[in-house]
């Protein structure tokens, strides 16, 4: 009876008694064990008094008894609610290959998939493979176990399971699973180019058997080539892709064309995927690819929305193997939307499950730079073009933006140049406006025009207000034309990038100040400053304040959200608080032992810092 209780995991008195009957054991034996203080019975529940008693009871029975106990438990467990337990007891009672028992475990694995139980799913498929007589079917089940372990974030175990599969697997889905697992392991190590080659090589064998499945594999090869900054691998994979009419696969063709430098051919494929997409039928990998294509097509809000949905699913379903890709994709979209604080929050939410926090340093670098922090301090020594392509390019862009905001265009250009060419598309396209600004400031006209033309080609193909606005700003910088500045500001009104609108207004304000049109300049600079302060872009805000001071304005100093008076001196704070109550200068002077003239002077100094012009605005501010 102790052996039955040790092997059982229901704790059900009825189940234990029914199984015990197979050995002539009954309630009296339970009572004797209870009197010996080995177990306790409470209503219909039976439990060991101490957790160490269970393994002792189980390990001390002979093998034949243990097998019989599991067989007995499998016989008495019936009904759908006990199907998984029954399958595992049958497996524990079986020592030789048995297809019937293996099939029971496969059904248990399929049920685990509906619960997103990837560890249970992998374990059931693995044990099913152990009990499968047919070598081909055994490899199919090992492949399924490997992909479940990979999705659950257990990549080392997934790799070992894949190695156990037969080399002559012919089932196309099993082949795809094995390819996916081996590529995922390489991706985890940062070997994106090798992963792309492995997937493309395997896809050659899958595509003739299942063209659509082969198309999805080539899609993954293109995605890995993008991460690796290897356009040739992407173009080669696209050339081999079977002709299947699937939006995701067509989107991959667009991404490959974009990486290959054919912008006008790329966007129609990508637009078909990103225009009102239906994500209900897409798995997490498919949704993440949609988010990445949407990002490359300039549809940042769509990219962020789809990636956020995928990340939530990863967290909910325990798919840690895809979580870091989802977080990185969402953070890049948030960066393009200027939502830097949300980037930090997204990283913190996912960090307990990601593993290596350094995997998110690349996408996070831009947020750090825009908020005035040197990204090199958080990511280690900047490695330049020899670094892992994705992370290196991200950090290069961030360093370039930081140097640009600090007024150091030469350092900005030096950081970005190794990654500003077509090989790093589409990130290099997003980087182009910063290259334009830095090159113009250094009077490198040819370089500025080349970068401007490249961005304009992409923006015109995309046709979205945000992209066209930044393209107009680049043109304004290159041609020194007010007309283009005005057009850019107009287009930003319908766009989704407040940080880019603020930068356009800053540059336009600088142009107007140089043209001695100070009043118009202040309008643009104040609007830019308000946005920079709101987004936490400290160095850009300081640059806007410096420009405002050159126009004769006294801009409000930055203040903390929780303390609107944080920009004031202690004396100014006292005066302002009293003035906000409606007290006159004479009343304030009497309370603070100052002269009315000194009180007026403090208010005169405080109002510009607070960004107000009269006493009547104080009450609303405080």
Secondary structure, 3 states (H helix, E strand, C coil): CHHHHHHCCCCEHHHHHHHHHCCCCCHHHHHHHHHCCCEEEECCEEEECCHHHHHHHHHCCCHHHHHHHHHHHHHHCCCHHHHHHHHHHHHHCCCCCCHHHHHHHHHHHHHHHHCCCHHHHHHHHHHHHHCCCCHHHHHHHHHHHHHHHHHCCCHHHHHHHHHHCCCCCCCHHHHHHHHHHHHHHHHHCCCHHHHHHHHHHHHHHHHCCCHHHHHHHHHHHHHHHHHHCCHHHHHHHHHHCCCCCCHHHHHHHHHHHHHCCCHHHHHHHHHHHHCCCCCCCCCHHHHHHHHHHHHHCCCHHHHHHHHHHHHHHHHHHCCHHHHHHHHHHHHHHHHHCCCHHHHHHHHHHHHHHHCCHHHHHHHHHHHHHHCCCCHHHHHCCCCHHHCCHHHHHHHHHHHHHHHHHCCCHHHHHHHHHCCCCHHHCCHHHHHHHHHHHHHHHCCCHHHHHHHHHHHHHHHHHHCCHHHHHHHHHHHHHHHCCHHHHHHHHHHHCCCCCHHHHHHHHHHHHHHHHHCCCHHHHHHHHHHHHHHHHHHCCHHHHHHHHHHHHHCCCCCCCCCECCECCCCCCHHHHHHHHHHHCCCCHHHHHHHHCCCHHHHHHHHHHHHHHHCCCCHHHHHHHC
